[in-house]
Amino acid sequence: METVFIYELIGYIASVLVAVSLMMSKIVRLRIINTLGAITFIIYGILIDSMPVAGVNAFIVAVNVYYLTKIYTTKEYFKLLRVSPSDEYLGYFLEFYRDAISDVQPAFSYQPQESDLNLMVLRNMIPAGVLIGKKDENAPHILNVELDFVIPQYRDFKIGNYLYHDKRDIFQDLGIRTIRARLGNDSHQRYLEEMGFQPEDGDGEWYRLNL
């Protein structure tokens, strides 16, 4: 294989990585992939003896590392709010993110009842997540989650960890000892497993978390 072809291949790989990073909706993933692309461009620049290419991309790597470090070290503010099923903002939130919700949890259909447990999670004062659950009529200690949705830019598991681990006492105080969630798409399955949910016996439609 000719050396020139190898160099061109490295350049193409770098270009693809940068292009893919720009299609990411999650800022952390965007910066990580963009950093990999910039590093590949640095290698490409050195190989073709182009210091401007290597230098610019070294600067891009430094900027990405700076902001990634800031993201992972800055303390964030979370707040959990319980809202009524008739809350106007909750209805607007669900309508605004209707397509995104349908993509993650296609089985969800909003049928509010006064007995519902509706929780909204604020992240740095931004409404970033919502949980809608109903107590099982035959087993009140079980909460069946109708919807557990986080807006796309905040899907890094922090809200889930805050809800199911840091603030699990809000469920326990209501006598809830088990949380069941209906399986959505593949990303929703990964999310449930990351939160500690385990598949129930049967067809695998429901996952369970014991508090």
N, C-alpha and C positions, 0 to 999 in steps of 0.2 A: 504493500500500500504506500503510495507516494506521500511524502511529508506534507506537501501543499494541501492534499486532500484531507489529511488529518487535521491540519490547522483550520481549514474551512469547516470541517465537521464540528470542531470545538466552538467556532464562532456561531454556527447554526444552533447548537445546543444552548449556548448562552442567550441567543435571541429568543428562542422558544421559551426558556425559563422566564425571561423578563416579560414576554407577551402574556404568558399564563398568569404571572403574578398580577397583572393589571386587570384580570378578569375575576380576581378574588374579592368577595364582599366582606370577608373578615380581615380586619386590618393586620392582625398578628400573622396570619397565614400569608397575606400579601407581602409583608416585609421580609418574612423568612425566605419565601421563594425568590423574591426580588434580590435578596442578599446572595443566594446561591447563583443566580444569574450574573450578578455583578462580579462575584469571585471567578466565575468561569470566563467572563470577559477580561478580567485581570490576567488570567493565564493566557488567554488568546492574545492580548496586547503584548505581553512579554515575548511570546513565541514569534510574533510577526515583527518584533522590534518597534512597536508603536507605544511609546511612553504616554502620549496623550490619552489613548484608550485605557491603558492600565491605570493612569492617574485619576481620571474622572471616575472610574468604577471603584477605585480604592476610596474615594471620597463618598460615593454612594453607600459602600459597605459601612463606613464609619457612621454615616447618618442613620442607617437602618439599625445598627447595633445600639446607638445612642437611644433611639426611640423605643426599641424593644426592651432595653434595660429599664427605661422609664416606665413602660407599661407594667413590667413585672415587679418593680420595686415601689411604685406609688401606691399608697394606701387608698383604697376606694371606699365609698360610702354606700351602704345598702340599707334599704328600709322596706319593711313588709307592711302592706296595708290590706285590711279586710274590707271589702266593698260589698254592697248589696247587689242581688241579681238585677235589680232595676236601675243600677247606677248608670247615668247617662254616658259618662266617660268610658266605662267598660264596654258598653254597646258600640260606641264609636271606635274604640280600639280594635274590637273583634271585626268590625266591618272594614276598617282600614287595612288590616292584615289578613283579610279573608283568603286571598289566594295563597299567601305564604303558609297559613295554617292548614289549608287543604293539601298542600304539598307535603307537609310533615306528618300530619295526622288526618288523612282523608276520611276517616270514619266519624270525625267530630261533627255534631249537629247541635247547635245551641238551643236548648229547651230549658230556659231558666225556671227555677222553683225557689220559693222563699227559704227552703231548708238547705239550699246549696252553700258550699263553702267556696267563696271566691276570694282569691288572694292576688294582689298585684305587687310586683317587686320593682322598687325604684333603685336604679344604679346611678349614683352621682346625680340624683334627682331626675333622672330620665326614666319614664315608664318603660321598662325593658322586658318584663315577663309577666305572665298571668297563669294562674292555676285555677281550674274549676273542678270541683269534686262533689260527689254525692255520697252520703253515708248509705251503706248497704241496709236495706229494709229488714233483712233477716239477721244481720250481724252488725249492729251499730258501731262496733269497734273497728270495722273495715271501711276505709274511704276509697271509693272507686273514682279515679281521676278521669274526668271527661276530656280535659284539655290541660296540657302542660306545655306552654309555648313561650319561646324566647325570641325576640326580634333578631334578625340575621347578624347584625354587627356585634352582638354580645354572646354569641354561642361558643363560649370557651369554658363551659362547665362551672364558672364561678357562681352564677345565679343558682344553679341546681345544688351545688354544695351548700350555699347559704340557706336555701329553702329546706332541704332534706336532712341536713346535718347540723348546721349552726342554729337553725330555728326550728328544729324538730319538736321542741317543747310546745309549740303552738298547736300541733296535732295531738300531742299527748294530753294537753290540758283539756281537749275536747273529747277525751276518752278514746281517741283513735290509736290503735296499736299496729295496724297493718294498712299499707297503702298499695292499691292495685292500679295498674295503668295499662290501657289497651295499646298494643304495639302499633306503631306507625310505619314510616319508611325506614331505610337502612340507617340513616343518621340518627333517627329517633331511637332505634334499637341500641346503637352504640352509646347514646346518651344515658338510656336507662341502665345499661350494664355498668357504665362508669359511675353512676349514682348508687350502685349496689343492689339494684333490682335483679331478681332471679326469675326465669320463666316458670310458670305454673305447669303442673302436669296437665296433659291434654294436647290441644292443637297449637299451643304456643302463642295464642292470641293475646293473653294477658301475662303481665309481669308483676311480681310482688316484692315489696320491701317491708320487712318487719322492723318496727321502731324499738 
